Amino acid sequence: MEDKVNNPLHYTSHPSGIECIQITEHMGFNLGNCLKYLWRCDLKHDAIEDLHKARWYLDREIAKREKARDKS
């Protein structure tokens, strides 16, 4: 039986055999979430929705870095 909280299928069914969190826990929040949505987009029902979510987090990261660059 699938454990939808701790071990849903889309967490562990990537062809690489690697679970996304093994990589994203070493990244910042926005980049980690962007990668998470890219990583799992073809493993869930609506890939396009996940690609939009990934872009949303990437846009936030770009804006944050541009703001920091402009202050320096």
N, CA, C and O atoms as a Tripos MOL2 file, in Angstrom:
@<TRIPOS>MOLECULE
protein
  288   287    72     0     0
PROTEIN
NO_CHARGES

@<TRIPOS>ATOM
      1 N           0.8370   -1.1880    0.0000 N.3       1 MET1
      2 CA          0.0000    0.0000    0.0000 C.3       1 MET1
      3 C           0.8830    1.2530    0.0000 C.2       1 MET1
      4 O           1.8620    1.3340    0.7420 O.2       1 MET1
      5 N           0.5250    2.2190   -0.8350 N.am      2 GLU2
      6 CA          1.3100    3.4440   -0.9530 C.3       2 GLU2
      7 C           1.1550    4.3280    0.2790 C.2       2 GLU2
      8 O           0.0400    4.5470    0.7530 O.2       2 GLU2
      9 N           2.2680    4.8350    0.7970 N.am      3 ASP3
     10 CA          2.2770    5.8010    1.8930 C.3       3 ASP3
     11 C           2.3340    7.1880    1.2520 C.2       3 ASP3
     12 O           3.4140    7.6570    0.8920 O.2       3 ASP3
     13 N           1.1910    7.8410    1.1070 N.am      4 LYS4
     14 CA          1.1040    9.1100    0.3800 C.3       4 LYS4
     15 C           1.7420   10.2760    1.1170 C.2       4 LYS4
     16 O           1.9240   11.3400    0.5250 O.2       4 LYS4
     17 N           2.0840   10.1140    2.3770 N.am      5 VAL5
     18 CA          2.7300   11.1820    3.1280 C.3       5 VAL5
     19 C           4.2500   11.0330    3.0940 C.2       5 VAL5
     20 O           4.9570   11.9750    2.7370 O.2       5 VAL5
     21 N           4.7470    9.8740    3.4580 N.am      6 ASN6
     22 CA          6.1840    9.6750    3.5980 C.3       6 ASN6
     23 C           6.8670    9.1000    2.3670 C.2       6 ASN6
     24 O           8.0780    9.2500    2.2030 O.2       6 ASN6
     25 N           6.1120    8.4500    1.5080 N.am      7 ASN7
     26 CA          6.7530    7.7630    0.3910 C.3       7 ASN7
     27 C           5.8150    7.6100   -0.8130 C.2       7 ASN7
     28 O           5.5950    6.4940   -1.2840 O.2       7 ASN7
     29 N           5.2520    8.7400   -1.3240 N.am      8 PRO8
     30 CA          4.3760    8.6060   -2.4820 C.3       8 PRO8
     31 C           5.1520    8.1350   -3.7110 C.2       8 PRO8
     32 O           6.3610    8.3440   -3.8060 O.2       8 PRO8
     33 N           4.4700    7.5160   -4.6230 N.am      9 LEU9
     34 CA          5.1360    6.9390   -5.7950 C.3       9 LEU9
     35 C           5.9430    7.9590   -6.5870 C.2       9 LEU9
     36 O           7.0290    7.6380   -7.0700 O.2       9 LEU9
     37 N           5.4320    9.1870   -6.7310 N.am     10 HIS10
     38 CA          6.1670   10.1590   -7.5330 C.3      10 HIS10
     39 C           7.4530   10.6300   -6.8440 C.2      10 HIS10
     40 O           8.2750   11.2910   -7.4780 O.2      10 HIS10
     41 N           7.6420   10.3070   -5.5760 N.am     11 TYR11
     42 CA          8.9060   10.6160   -4.9010 C.3      11 TYR11
     43 C          10.0050    9.6310   -5.3070 C.2      11 TYR11
     44 O          11.1760   10.0010   -5.3910 O.2      11 TYR11
     45 N           9.6310    8.4060   -5.5510 N.am     12 THR12
     46 CA         10.6390    7.3500   -5.7120 C.3      12 THR12
     47 C          10.6160    6.6690   -7.0700 C.2      12 THR12
     48 O          11.3150    5.6750   -7.2640 O.2      12 THR12
     49 N           9.8350    7.1730   -8.0140 N.am     13 SER13
     50 CA          9.7270    6.4710   -9.2920 C.3      13 SER13
     51 C          10.5390    7.1000  -10.4170 C.2      13 SER13
     52 O          10.3540    6.7390  -11.5800 O.2      13 SER13
     53 N          11.4370    8.0370  -10.0980 N.am     14 HIS14
     54 CA         12.2830    8.6390  -11.1300 C.3      14 HIS14
     55 C          13.1920    7.5580  -11.7230 C.2      14 HIS14
     56 O          13.7100    6.7210  -10.9830 O.2      14 HIS14
     57 N          13.3920    7.5620  -13.0410 N.am     15 PRO15
     58 CA         14.2070    6.5240  -13.6820 C.3      15 PRO15
     59 C          15.6360    6.4210  -13.1400 C.2      15 PRO15
     60 O          16.2640    5.3690  -13.2580 O.2      15 PRO15
     61 N          16.1480    7.4930  -12.5520 N.am     16 SER16
     62 CA         17.5100    7.4680  -12.0120 C.3      16 SER16
     63 C          17.6170    6.6170  -10.7550 C.2      16 SER16
     64 O          18.7040    6.1740  -10.3850 O.2      16 SER16
     65 N          16.4710    6.3910  -10.0950 N.am     17 GLY17
     66 CA         16.4900    5.6700   -8.8320 C.3      17 GLY17
     67 C          16.8180    6.5610   -7.6430 C.2      17 GLY17
     68 O          16.8170    6.1050   -6.5000 O.2      17 GLY17
     69 N          17.0950    7.8210   -7.9120 N.am     18 ILE18
     70 CA         17.4290    8.7790   -6.8550 C.3      18 ILE18
     71 C          16.1570    9.4960   -6.4270 C.2      18 ILE18
     72 O          15.3150    9.8300   -7.2610 O.2      18 ILE18
     73 N          16.0190    9.7310   -5.1400 N.am     19 GLU19
     74 CA         14.8980   10.5190   -4.6540 C.3      19 GLU19
     75 C          15.3080   11.9940   -4.6890 C.2      19 GLU19
     76 O          16.4020   12.3470   -4.2490 O.2      19 GLU19
     77 N          14.4590   12.8230   -5.1950 N.am     20 CYS20
     78 CA         14.7460   14.2360   -5.4160 C.3      20 CYS20
     79 C          15.2910   14.9340   -4.1680 C.2      20 CYS20
     80 O          16.1820   15.7780   -4.2710 O.2      20 CYS20
     81 N          14.7710   14.5950   -3.0100 N.am     21 ILE21
     82 CA         15.1870   15.2690   -1.7770 C.3      21 ILE21
     83 C          16.6770   15.0690   -1.4870 C.2      21 ILE21
     84 O          17.2920   15.8910   -0.8090 O.2      21 ILE21
     85 N          17.2500   13.9900   -1.9920 N.am     22 GLN22
     86 CA         18.6770   13.7500   -1.7940 C.3      22 GLN22
     87 C          19.5240   14.8590   -2.4230 C.2      22 GLN22
     88 O          20.6490   15.1040   -1.9880 O.2      22 GLN22
     89 N          18.9930   15.5130   -3.4260 N.am     23 ILE23
     90 CA         19.6930   16.6100   -4.0870 C.3      23 ILE23
     91 C          19.2120   17.9560   -3.5530 C.2      23 ILE23
     92 O          20.0240   18.8190   -3.2200 O.2      23 ILE23
     93 N          17.9040   18.1370   -3.4710 N.am     24 THR24
     94 CA         17.3660   19.4570   -3.1280 C.3      24 THR24
     95 C          17.6660   19.8930   -1.7040 C.2      24 THR24
     96 O          17.6600   21.0920   -1.4250 O.2      24 THR24
     97 N          17.9270   18.9650   -0.7940 N.am     25 GLU25
     98 CA         18.2250   19.3800    0.5750 C.3      25 GLU25
     99 C          19.5640   20.1050    0.6680 C.2      25 GLU25
    100 O          19.8820   20.6780    1.7100 O.2      25 GLU25
    101 N          20.3470   20.0880   -0.4000 N.am     26 HIS26
    102 CA         21.6300   20.7880   -0.4400 C.3      26 HIS26
    103 C          21.5260   22.1330   -1.1600 C.2      26 HIS26
    104 O          22.5370   22.7950   -1.3940 O.2      26 HIS26
    105 N          20.3100   22.5310   -1.5090 N.am     27 MET27
    106 CA         20.0920   23.7630   -2.2510 C.3      27 MET27
    107 C          19.2790   24.7300   -1.4010 C.2      27 MET27
    108 O          18.7280   24.3470   -0.3690 O.2      27 MET27
    109 N          19.2070   25.9760   -1.8350 N.am     28 GLY28
    110 CA         18.3240   26.9420   -1.1980 C.3      28 GLY28
    111 C          16.8660   26.6030   -1.4980 C.2      28 GLY28
    112 O          16.5790   25.7580   -2.3460 O.2      28 GLY28
    113 N          15.9550   27.2650   -0.8010 N.am     29 PHE29
    114 CA         14.5330   26.9520   -0.8970 C.3      29 PHE29
    115 C          13.9920   27.0920   -2.3150 C.2      29 PHE29
    116 O          13.3950   26.1540   -2.8440 O.2      29 PHE29
    117 N          14.1920   28.2480   -2.9320 N.am     30 ASN30
    118 CA         13.6170   28.4790   -4.2580 C.3      30 ASN30
    119 C          14.1940   27.5360   -5.3050 C.2      30 ASN30
    120 O          13.4470   26.9390   -6.0810 O.2      30 ASN30
    121 N          15.5080   27.3980   -5.3340 N.am     31 LEU31
    122 CA         16.1270   26.5080   -6.3200 C.3      31 LEU31
    123 C          15.7630   25.0550   -6.0600 C.2      31 LEU31
    124 O          15.5490   24.2880   -6.9990 O.2      31 LEU31
    125 N          15.6920   24.6770   -4.7980 N.am     32 GLY32
    126 CA         15.3050   23.3020   -4.4620 C.3      32 GLY32
    127 C          13.8930   22.9870   -4.9260 C.2      32 GLY32
    128 O          13.6360   21.9140   -5.4720 O.2      32 GLY32
    129 N          12.9750   23.9280   -4.7060 N.am     33 ASN33
    130 CA         11.6030   23.7050   -5.1530 C.3      33 ASN33
    131 C          11.4970   23.7120   -6.6700 C.2      33 ASN33
    132 O          10.7420   22.9270   -7.2450 O.2      33 ASN33
    133 N          12.2430   24.5880   -7.3180 N.am     34 CYS34
    134 CA         12.2540   24.6060   -8.7840 C.3      34 CYS34
    135 C          12.6940   23.2430   -9.3060 C.2      34 CYS34
    136 O          12.0370   22.6630  -10.1710 O.2      34 CYS34
    137 N          13.7970   22.7380   -8.7830 N.am     35 LEU35
    138 CA         14.2890   21.4350   -9.2230 C.3      35 LEU35
    139 C          13.2900   20.3270   -8.9090 C.2      35 LEU35
    140 O          13.0960   19.4140   -9.7110 O.2      35 LEU35
    141 N          12.6650   20.4090   -7.7520 N.am     36 LYS36
    142 CA         11.6760   19.3930   -7.3590 C.3      36 LYS36
    143 C          10.5560   19.2910   -8.3950 C.2      36 LYS36
    144 O          10.1770   18.1940   -8.8040 O.2      36 LYS36
    145 N          10.0350   20.4340   -8.8110 N.am     37 TYR37
    146 CA          8.9460   20.4020   -9.7880 C.3      37 TYR37
    147 C           9.4280   19.9380  -11.1630 C.2      37 TYR37
    148 O           8.6920   19.2520  -11.8730 O.2      37 TYR37
    149 N          10.6380   20.2980  -11.5440 N.am     38 LEU38
    150 CA         11.1890   19.8080  -12.8060 C.3      38 LEU38
    151 C          11.4160   18.2980  -12.7450 C.2      38 LEU38
    152 O          11.0840   17.5720  -13.6810 O.2      38 LEU38
    153 N          11.9780   17.8450  -11.6470 N.am     39 TRP39
    154 CA         12.3310   16.4390  -11.4520 C.3      39 TRP39
    155 C          11.1090   15.5260  -11.5490 C.2      39 TRP39
    156 O          11.1620   14.4550  -12.1530 O.2      39 TRP39
    157 N          10.0130   15.9710  -10.9430 N.am     40 ARG40
    158 CA          8.8330   15.1080  -10.8250 C.3      40 ARG40
    159 C           7.7530   15.3750  -11.8690 C.2      40 ARG40
    160 O           6.7270   14.6950  -11.8670 O.2      40 ARG40
    161 N           7.9520   16.3380  -12.7530 N.am     41 CYS41
    162 CA          6.8470   16.7600  -13.6220 C.3      41 CYS41
    163 C           6.2930   15.6320  -14.4920 C.2      41 CYS41
    164 O           5.0900   15.5950  -14.7470 O.2      41 CYS41
    165 N           7.1220   14.7360  -14.9410 N.am     42 ASP42
    166 CA          6.6200   13.6380  -15.7710 C.3      42 ASP42
    167 C           6.1620   12.4320  -14.9620 C.2      42 ASP42
    168 O           5.7260   11.4280  -15.5260 O.2      42 ASP42
    169 N           6.2620   12.5310  -13.6480 N.am     43 LEU43
    170 CA          5.8560   11.4260  -12.7850 C.3      43 LEU43
    171 C           4.4830   11.6710  -12.1600 C.2      43 LEU43
    172 O           3.9470   10.8120  -11.4600 O.2      43 LEU43
    173 N           3.9260   12.8420  -12.4200 N.am     44 LYS44
    174 CA          2.6310   13.2120  -11.8480 C.3      44 LYS44
    175 C           1.6290   13.4370  -12.9780 C.2      44 LYS44
    176 O           1.9530   13.2870  -14.1560 O.2      44 LYS44
    177 N           0.4260   13.7950  -12.5990 N.am     45 HIS45
    178 CA         -0.6770   13.8980  -13.5610 C.3      45 HIS45
    179 C          -0.5340   15.0590  -14.5500 C.2      45 HIS45
    180 O          -0.8060   14.8890  -15.7390 O.2      45 HIS45
    181 N          -0.1120   16.2320  -14.0780 N.am     46 ASP46
    182 CA         -0.1160   17.4280  -14.9220 C.3      46 ASP46
    183 C           1.2780   18.0290  -15.0050 C.2      46 ASP46
    184 O           1.6400   18.8770  -14.1890 O.2      46 ASP46
    185 N           2.0570   17.5990  -15.9820 N.am     47 ALA47
    186 CA          3.4300   18.0750  -16.1430 C.3      47 ALA47
    187 C           3.4780   19.5750  -16.3940 C.2      47 ALA47
    188 O           4.3650   20.2540  -15.8780 O.2      47 ALA47
    189 N           2.5610   20.0950  -17.1620 N.am     48 ILE48
    190 CA          2.5770   21.5230  -17.4750 C.3      48 ILE48
    191 C           2.3750   22.3580  -16.2220 C.2      48 ILE48
    192 O           3.0290   23.3870  -16.0520 O.2      48 ILE48
    193 N           1.4870   21.9320  -15.3520 N.am     49 GLU49
    194 CA          1.2880   22.6520  -14.0810 C.3      49 GLU49
    195 C           2.5820   22.6680  -13.2770 C.2      49 GLU49
    196 O           2.9540   23.7050  -12.7270 O.2      49 GLU49
    197 N           3.2620   21.5470  -13.2020 N.am     50 ASP50
    198 CA          4.5150   21.4940  -12.4550 C.3      50 ASP50
    199 C           5.5970   22.3390  -13.1120 C.2      50 ASP50
    200 O           6.4290   22.9140  -12.4100 O.2      50 ASP50
    201 N           5.6110   22.4310  -14.4240 N.am     51 LEU51
    202 CA          6.5800   23.2950  -15.1050 C.3      51 LEU51
    203 C           6.3050   24.7640  -14.7980 C.2      51 LEU51
    204 O           7.2420   25.5490  -14.6490 O.2      51 LEU51
    205 N           5.0400   25.1400  -14.7020 N.am     52 HIS52
    206 CA          4.6950   26.5110  -14.2960 C.3      52 HIS52
    207 C           5.1470   26.7800  -12.8630 C.2      52 HIS52
    208 O           5.6500   27.8620  -12.5610 O.2      52 HIS52
    209 N           4.9710   25.8040  -11.9890 N.am     53 LYS53
    210 CA          5.4130   25.9660  -10.5990 C.3      53 LYS53
    211 C           6.9330   26.1150  -10.5380 C.2      53 LYS53
    212 O           7.4460   26.9410   -9.7840 O.2      53 LYS53
    213 N           7.6450   25.3270  -11.3210 N.am     54 ALA54
    214 CA          9.1090   25.4230  -11.3500 C.3      54 ALA54
    215 C           9.5330   26.8190  -11.8020 C.2      54 ALA54
    216 O          10.4360   27.4180  -11.2190 O.2      54 ALA54
    217 N           8.8830   27.3300  -12.8350 N.am     55 ARG55
    218 CA          9.2120   28.6620  -13.3320 C.3      55 ARG55
    219 C           8.9190   29.7220  -12.2760 C.2      55 ARG55
    220 O           9.6670   30.6930  -12.1580 O.2      55 ARG55
    221 N           7.8410   29.5560  -11.5040 N.am     56 TRP56
    222 CA          7.4900   30.5100  -10.4510 C.3      56 TRP56
    223 C           8.6220   30.6050   -9.4160 C.2      56 TRP56
    224 O           9.0170   31.7000   -9.0160 O.2      56 TRP56
    225 N           9.1330   29.4500   -8.9900 N.am     57 TYR57
    226 CA         10.2310   29.4560   -8.0190 C.3      57 TYR57
    227 C          11.5180   30.0020   -8.6380 C.2      57 TYR57
    228 O          12.2750   30.6990   -7.9630 O.2      57 TYR57
    229 N          11.7720   29.7000   -9.8920 N.am     58 LEU58
    230 CA         12.9590   30.2310  -10.5560 C.3      58 LEU58
    231 C          12.8660   31.7480  -10.6750 C.2      58 LEU58
    232 O          13.8500   32.4460  -10.4290 O.2      58 LEU58
    233 N          11.7110   32.2620  -11.0420 N.am     59 ASP59
    234 CA         11.5190   33.7120  -11.1320 C.3      59 ASP59
    235 C          11.7390   34.3870   -9.7820 C.2      59 ASP59
    236 O          12.3240   35.4690   -9.7220 O.2      59 ASP59
    237 N          11.2790   33.7640   -8.7020 N.am     60 ARG60
    238 CA         11.5110   34.3160   -7.3580 C.3      60 ARG60
    239 C          12.9990   34.3540   -7.0290 C.2      60 ARG60
    240 O          13.4880   35.3220   -6.4480 O.2      60 ARG60
    241 N          13.7120   33.3010   -7.4020 N.am     61 GLU61
    242 CA         15.1530   33.2620   -7.1260 C.3      61 GLU61
    243 C          15.8890   34.3300   -7.9320 C.2      61 GLU61
    244 O          16.7830   34.9970   -7.4100 O.2      61 GLU61
    245 N          15.5220   34.4910   -9.1840 N.am     62 ILE62
    246 CA         16.1470   35.5220  -10.0150 C.3      62 ILE62
    247 C          15.8880   36.9060   -9.4230 C.2      62 ILE62
    248 O          16.8100   37.7140   -9.3110 O.2      62 ILE62
    249 N          14.6430   37.1820   -9.0450 N.am     63 ALA63
    250 CA         14.2970   38.4810   -8.4640 C.3      63 ALA63
    251 C          15.0790   38.7290   -7.1780 C.2      63 ALA63
    252 O          15.5580   39.8400   -6.9480 O.2      63 ALA63
    253 N          15.2100   37.7170   -6.3490 N.am     64 LYS64
    254 CA         15.9510   37.8470   -5.0870 C.3      64 LYS64
    255 C          17.4150   38.1800   -5.3590 C.2      64 LYS64
    256 O          17.9920   39.0480   -4.7050 O.2      64 LYS64
    257 N          18.0060   37.4910   -6.3200 N.am     65 ARG65
    258 CA         19.4220   37.7300   -6.6240 C.3      65 ARG65
    259 C          19.6430   39.0760   -7.3140 C.2      65 ARG65
    260 O          20.6530   39.7370   -7.0780 O.2      65 ARG65
    261 N          18.7070   39.4770   -8.1570 N.am     66 GLU66
    262 CA         18.8260   40.7880   -8.7950 C.3      66 GLU66
    263 C          18.7320   41.9010   -7.7490 C.2      66 GLU66
    264 O          19.4660   42.8860   -7.8170 O.2      66 GLU66
    265 N          17.8380   41.7400   -6.7950 N.am     67 LYS67
    266 CA         17.6900   42.7280   -5.7370 C.3      67 LYS67
    267 C          18.9780   42.8260   -4.9070 C.2      67 LYS67
    268 O          19.4310   43.9220   -4.5770 O.2      67 LYS67
    269 N          19.5530   41.6780   -4.5800 N.am     68 ALA68
    270 CA         20.8010   41.6520   -3.8060 C.3      68 ALA68
    271 C          21.9440   42.2760   -4.6120 C.2      68 ALA68
    272 O          22.7720   43.0080   -4.0700 O.2      68 ALA68
    273 N          21.9770   41.9770   -5.9040 N.am     69 ARG69
    274 CA         23.0390   42.5420   -6.7670 C.3      69 ARG69
    275 C          22.8930   44.0470   -6.8570 C.2      69 ARG69
    276 O          23.8910   44.7650   -6.8110 O.2      69 ARG69
    277 N          21.6720   44.5400   -6.9840 N.am     70 ASP70
    278 CA         21.4380   45.9810   -7.1120 C.3      70 ASP70
    279 C          21.7820   46.7350   -5.8370 C.2      70 ASP70
    280 O          22.1150   47.9190   -5.8910 O.2      70 ASP70
    281 N          21.7070   46.0650   -4.6920 N.am     71 LYS71
    282 CA         22.0640   46.7140   -3.4190 C.3      71 LYS71
    283 C          23.5740   46.8210   -3.2420 C.2      71 LYS71
    284 O          24.0560   47.6690   -2.4910 O.2      71 LYS71
    285 N          24.3170   45.9630   -3.9320 N.am     72 SER72
    286 CA         25.7830   45.9880   -3.7240 C.3      72 SER72
    287 C          26.4910   46.9260   -4.6590 C.2      72 SER72
    288 O          27.7150   47.0500   -4.6000 O.2      72 SER72
@<TRIPOS>BOND
     1     1     2 1
     2     2     3 1
     3     3     4 2
     4     3     5 am
     5     5     6 1
     6     6     7 1
     7     7     8 2
     8     7     9 am
     9     9    10 1
    10    10    11 1
    11    11    12 2
    12    11    13 am
    13    13    14 1
    14    14    15 1
    15    15    16 2
    16    15    17 am
    17    17    18 1
    18    18    19 1
    19    19    20 2
    20    19    21 am
    21    21    22 1
    22    22    23 1
    23    23    24 2
    24    23    25 am
    25    25    26 1
    26    26    27 1
    27    27    28 2
    28    27    29 am
    29    29    30 1
    30    30    31 1
    31    31    32 2
    32    31    33 am
    33    33    34 1
    34    34    35 1
    35    35    36 2
    36    35    37 am
    37    37    38 1
    38    38    39 1
    39    39    40 2
    40    39    41 am
    41    41    42 1
    42    42    43 1
    43    43    44 2
    44    43    45 am
    45    45    46 1
    46    46    47 1
    47    47    48 2
    48    47    49 am
    49    49    50 1
    50    50    51 1
    51    51    52 2
    52    51    53 am
    53    53    54 1
    54    54    55 1
    55    55    56 2
    56    55    57 am
    57    57    58 1
    58    58    59 1
    59    59    60 2
    60    59    61 am
    61    61    62 1
    62    62    63 1
    63    63    64 2
    64    63    65 am
    65    65    66 1
    66    66    67 1
    67    67    68 2
    68    67    69 am
    69    69    70 1
    70    70    71 1
    71    71    72 2
    72    71    73 am
    73    73    74 1
    74    74    75 1
    75    75    76 2
    76    75    77 am
    77    77    78 1
    78    78    79 1
    79    79    80 2
    80    79    81 am
    81    81    82 1
    82    82    83 1
    83    83    84 2
    84    83    85 am
    85    85    86 1
    86    86    87 1
    87    87    88 2
    88    87    89 am
    89    89    90 1
    90    90    91 1
    91    91    92 2
    92    91    93 am
    93    93    94 1
    94    94    95 1
    95    95    96 2
    96    95    97 am
    97    97    98 1
    98    98    99 1
    99    99   100 2
   100    99   101 am
   101   101   102 1
   102   102   103 1
   103   103   104 2
   104   103   105 am
   105   105   106 1
   106   106   107 1
   107   107   108 2
   108   107   109 am
   109   109   110 1
   110   110   111 1
   111   111   112 2
   112   111   113 am
   113   113   114 1
   114   114   115 1
   115   115   116 2
   116   115   117 am
   117   117   118 1
   118   118   119 1
   119   119   120 2
   120   119   121 am
   121   121   122 1
   122   122   123 1
   123   123   124 2
   124   123   125 am
   125   125   126 1
   126   126   127 1
   127   127   128 2
   128   127   129 am
   129   129   130 1
   130   130   131 1
   131   131   132 2
   132   131   133 am
   133   133   134 1
   134   134   135 1
   135   135   136 2
   136   135   137 am
   137   137   138 1
   138   138   139 1
   139   139   140 2
   140   139   141 am
   141   141   142 1
   142   142   143 1
   143   143   144 2
   144   143   145 am
   145   145   146 1
   146   146   147 1
   147   147   148 2
   148   147   149 am
   149   149   150 1
   150   150   151 1
   151   151   152 2
   152   151   153 am
   153   153   154 1
   154   154   155 1
   155   155   156 2
   156   155   157 am
   157   157   158 1
   158   158   159 1
   159   159   160 2
   160   159   161 am
   161   161   162 1
   162   162   163 1
   163   163   164 2
   164   163   165 am
   165   165   166 1
   166   166   167 1
   167   167   168 2
   168   167   169 am
   169   169   170 1
   170   170   171 1
   171   171   172 2
   172   171   173 am
   173   173   174 1
   174   174   175 1
   175   175   176 2
   176   175   177 am
   177   177   178 1
   178   178   179 1
   179   179   180 2
   180   179   181 am
   181   181   182 1
   182   182   183 1
   183   183   184 2
   184   183   185 am
   185   185   186 1
   186   186   187 1
   187   187   188 2
   188   187   189 am
   189   189   190 1
   190   190   191 1
   191   191   192 2
   192   191   193 am
   193   193   194 1
   194   194   195 1
   195   195   196 2
   196   195   197 am
   197   197   198 1
   198   198   199 1
   199   199   200 2
   200   199   201 am
   201   201   202 1
   202   202   203 1
   203   203   204 2
   204   203   205 am
   205   205   206 1
   206   206   207 1
   207   207   208 2
   208   207   209 am
   209   209   210 1
   210   210   211 1
   211   211   212 2
   212   211   213 am
   213   213   214 1
   214   214   215 1
   215   215   216 2
   216   215   217 am
   217   217   218 1
   218   218   219 1
   219   219   220 2
   220   219   221 am
   221   221   222 1
   222   222   223 1
   223   223   224 2
   224   223   225 am
   225   225   226 1
   226   226   227 1
   227   227   228 2
   228   227   229 am
   229   229   230 1
   230   230   231 1
   231   231   232 2
   232   231   233 am
   233   233   234 1
   234   234   235 1
   235   235   236 2
   236   235   237 am
   237   237   238 1
   238   238   239 1
   239   239   240 2
   240   239   241 am
   241   241   242 1
   242   242   243 1
   243   243   244 2
   244   243   245 am
   245   245   246 1
   246   246   247 1
   247   247   248 2
   248   247   249 am
   249   249   250 1
   250   250   251 1
   251   251   252 2
   252   251   253 am
   253   253   254 1
   254   254   255 1
   255   255   256 2
   256   255   257 am
   257   257   258 1
   258   258   259 1
   259   259   260 2
   260   259   261 am
   261   261   262 1
   262   262   263 1
   263   263   264 2
   264   263   265 am
   265   265   266 1
   266   266   267 1
   267   267   268 2
   268   267   269 am
   269   269   270 1
   270   270   271 1
   271   271   272 2
   272   271   273 am
   273   273   274 1
   274   274   275 1
   275   275   276 2
   276   275   277 am
   277   277   278 1
   278   278   279 1
   279   279   280 2
   280   279   281 am
   281   281   282 1
   282   282   283 1
   283   283   284 2
   284   283   285 am
   285   285   286 1
   286   286   287 1
   287   287   288 2
@<TRIPOS>SUBSTRUCTURE
     1 MET1         2 RESIDUE 1 A MET
     2 GLU2         6 RESIDUE 1 A GLU
     3 ASP3        10 RESIDUE 1 A ASP
     4 LYS4        14 RESIDUE 1 A LYS
     5 VAL5        18 RESIDUE 1 A VAL
     6 ASN6        22 RESIDUE 1 A ASN
     7 ASN7        26 RESIDUE 1 A ASN
     8 PRO8        30 RESIDUE 1 A PRO
     9 LEU9        34 RESIDUE 1 A LEU
    10 HIS10       38 RESIDUE 1 A HIS
    11 TYR11       42 RESIDUE 1 A TYR
    12 THR12       46 RESIDUE 1 A THR
    13 SER13       50 RESIDUE 1 A SER
    14 HIS14       54 RESIDUE 1 A HIS
    15 PRO15       58 RESIDUE 1 A PRO
    16 SER16       62 RESIDUE 1 A SER
    17 GLY17       66 RESIDUE 1 A GLY
    18 ILE18       70 RESIDUE 1 A ILE
    19 GLU19       74 RESIDUE 1 A GLU
    20 CYS20       78 RESIDUE 1 A CYS
    21 ILE21       82 RESIDUE 1 A ILE
    22 GLN22       86 RESIDUE 1 A GLN
    23 ILE23       90 RESIDUE 1 A ILE
    24 THR24       94 RESIDUE 1 A THR
    25 GLU25       98 RESIDUE 1 A GLU
    26 HIS26      102 RESIDUE 1 A HIS
    27 MET27      106 RESIDUE 1 A MET
    28 GLY28      110 RESIDUE 1 A GLY
    29 PHE29      114 RESIDUE 1 A PHE
    30 ASN30      118 RESIDUE 1 A ASN
    31 LEU31      122 RESIDUE 1 A LEU
    32 GLY32      126 RESIDUE 1 A GLY
    33 ASN33      130 RESIDUE 1 A ASN
    34 CYS34      134 RESIDUE 1 A CYS
    35 LEU35      138 RESIDUE 1 A LEU
    36 LYS36      142 RESIDUE 1 A LYS
    37 TYR37      146 RESIDUE 1 A TYR
    38 LEU38      150 RESIDUE 1 A LEU
    39 TRP39      154 RESIDUE 1 A TRP
    40 ARG40      158 RESIDUE 1 A ARG
    41 CYS41      162 RESIDUE 1 A CYS
    42 ASP42      166 RESIDUE 1 A ASP
    43 LEU43      170 RESIDUE 1 A LEU
    44 LYS44      174 RESIDUE 1 A LYS
    45 HIS45      178 RESIDUE 1 A HIS
    46 ASP46      182 RESIDUE 1 A ASP
    47 ALA47      186 RESIDUE 1 A ALA
    48 ILE48      190 RESIDUE 1 A ILE
    49 GLU49      194 RESIDUE 1 A GLU
    50 ASP50      198 RESIDUE 1 A ASP
    51 LEU51      202 RESIDUE 1 A LEU
    52 HIS52      206 RESIDUE 1 A HIS
    53 LYS53      210 RESIDUE 1 A LYS
    54 ALA54      214 RESIDUE 1 A ALA
    55 ARG55      218 RESIDUE 1 A ARG
    56 TRP56      222 RESIDUE 1 A TRP
    57 TYR57      226 RESIDUE 1 A TYR
    58 LEU58      230 RESIDUE 1 A LEU
    59 ASP59      234 RESIDUE 1 A ASP
    60 ARG60      238 RESIDUE 1 A ARG
    61 GLU61      242 RESIDUE 1 A GLU
    62 ILE62      246 RESIDUE 1 A ILE
    63 ALA63      250 RESIDUE 1 A ALA
    64 LYS64      254 RESIDUE 1 A LYS
    65 ARG65      258 RESIDUE 1 A ARG
    66 GLU66      262 RESIDUE 1 A GLU
    67 LYS67      266 RESIDUE 1 A LYS
    68 ALA68      270 RESIDUE 1 A ALA
    69 ARG69      274 RESIDUE 1 A ARG
    70 ASP70      278 RESIDUE 1 A ASP
    71 LYS71      282 RESIDUE 1 A LYS
    72 SER72      286 RESIDUE 1 A SER
